[in-house]
Amino acid sequence: MATTKSAGSTRLGRHSQPKYLGIKLSNGQKARPGQILVRQRGTKWFPGKNVKRGKDDTLYSMKEGVVSFTTKRKQRFDGSHRIAKMVNVL
């Protein structure tokens, strides 16, 4: 006879793998063409000069240069403004 009661499997414990989002190269670092600068969900950061956005909103470098992070005032469709964070490679 078993010494402990049979418990079966739990219905919890199904966790997805970590996605490792965030900024991959910081301000002033050198970037090569095709190198990932920011991994994100949605557009928290917008692509600037020499930066393109992938289909999963990842920002990557188009040319070799130095990464810079800036802010810019963007106008909405209703005429109001907001501040957008931009990533450039200069």
Summary of the structure (lengths in Angstrom):
residues: 90
radius of gyration: 21.4
end to end distance: 73.2
largest distance: 76.2
contacts: 188
relative contact order: 0.22
helix: 0%
strand: 41%
